[in-house]
Amino acid sequence: MNEVKLQGELTFIKEVKEGVVRFTVKADKTKGFAFVPLVAFSDVATIVNGFTKGDNVKVLAEISTGSYEKEGKKIYTTDIIALKIAKV
């Protein structure tokens, strides 16, 4: 399994549909910050919905890639899927 570990501040939370939440974590880098977009499903999405903007969190995630056709062109996607999340 590929693994992504992040710790930082929640800066954006949006429920896309029931059971799916997109959110962003502002994580420290060597120089400045990285705003990392993530997606959560099911139970993890419910947990994220209980948090508020500004909460400090730890996230364990995995990278998922895929593709689809749109107007005859192949579109490639990369998502960071949250597997576990907790307040720090």
C-alpha positions in Angstrom: 0.0 0.0 0.0 1.2 3.5 -0.7 1.0 5.7 2.3 0.7 9.4 2.9 1.0 10.9 6.4 0.0 14.5 7.0 -0.3 16.8 10.0 -1.7 20.3 9.7 -4.6 22.6 9.9 -8.0 22.0 8.2 -8.5 25.0 5.8 -11.5 23.8 3.8 -14.3 21.2 4.3 -17.1 20.6 1.8 -19.6 17.7 1.7 -19.8 16.7 -2.0 -22.7 14.3 -1.5 -23.8 12.1 1.4 -20.8 10.0 2.5 -18.2 11.9 0.5 -16.3 14.9 1.8 -13.5 16.9 0.2 -11.2 18.8 2.5 -7.8 20.6 2.5 -5.0 20.4 5.0 -2.4 23.1 5.3 0.8 21.3 6.1 4.3 22.7 6.8 7.0 22.3 4.3 10.7 23.2 4.4 9.8 26.6 2.9 6.3 27.8 3.5 3.1 25.6 3.4 1.5 23.0 1.2 -2.3 23.0 0.8 -3.1 19.3 0.3 -6.5 18.4 -1.1 -8.0 15.1 0.2 -11.2 13.2 -0.2 -12.9 11.0 2.5 -15.6 8.4 2.2 -18.1 6.8 4.5 -17.0 6.7 8.2 -14.0 8.9 7.7 -16.2 11.5 5.9 -18.5 11.5 9.0 -15.5 12.2 11.2 -14.3 15.0 9.0 -17.8 16.6 9.0 -17.5 16.7 12.8 -14.4 18.9 12.6 -14.2 22.6 12.0 -12.0 24.8 9.9 -8.8 25.6 11.9 -8.6 22.2 13.7 -5.2 20.6 13.8 -5.3 17.0 12.5 -3.2 14.0 11.6 -4.2 12.1 8.4 -3.2 8.7 7.1 -4.1 8.5 3.4 -3.3 6.7 0.2 -2.8 8.0 -3.4 -5.3 6.7 -6.0 -5.1 7.3 -9.7 -7.6 6.8 -12.4 -8.8 8.0 -15.8 -12.0 8.7 -17.8 -13.0 9.8 -21.3 -14.4 13.3 -21.8 -15.2 14.7 -25.3 -12.9 12.0 -26.9 -9.9 12.9 -24.7 -8.6 10.7 -21.9 -8.5 12.6 -18.5 -6.1 11.3 -15.8 -6.9 11.8 -12.1 -5.0 11.6 -8.9 -6.8 11.7 -5.5 -5.4 11.5 -2.0 -7.9 9.3 -0.1 -8.1 9.8 3.7 -8.1 6.4 5.5 -7.9 7.7 9.1 -8.1 11.2 10.6 -7.8 12.4 14.2 -7.5 15.8 16.0 -4.0 16.5 17.3 
